[in-house]
């Protein structure tokens, strides 16, 4: 969540920096094979809270963190800083992946082993979202925290990019024809085929299911 304050002379230096960040391009989080402009329109459905100015275009990422096989449906956060302690945050004990809203696991928490657990992977994106904000999983900057743009789950196997929108926005996937690249917790990268058995995919996404 961007938090930008307004001072007596307009947007503060911090506010200007955050707006600039939303449009900062980082080649390492973009797949060169996927079509689409580097800066793309931000969806009008999502509005940053407590910001002085909404960005018209934002950077994109083609990769997402693994949150596991329990969909948290984390909310957008408290309406103000004073409500942080009373806000109903998700239960971190239910999360089976490696990162979640306001939290992540250390290597020692990856019980199944670093070589067998997903860390980050390519995300499935609709063709309709390549140059627009139509895909809810590809319509925000990569710096906004827990969001469909930066998180994926393993409840369903990965899927190739297509013209379909929901409910494929939570899946890993890619523009590649054979599968998607997945970074494991040990630092290795493997191409995971779309034909992977759903149970195997879920096991790779769950850090502590003893498989």
Secondary structure, 3 states (H helix, E strand, C coil): CCCCCEECCEECHHHHHHHHHHCCCCHHHCCCCCCCCCEEECCCCCCCCCCCCCCCEEECCCEEEECCCCCCCCCCCCCCHHHCCCCCCCCHHHCCCCEECCEECCHHHCCCCHHHCEEEEEECCCHHHCCCCCCCCCCCCCCCCCCCCCEECCCCCCEECCCCCCCHHHCEEECCCCEEEEEECCCCEEEEECCCCHHHHHHHHCCCCCC
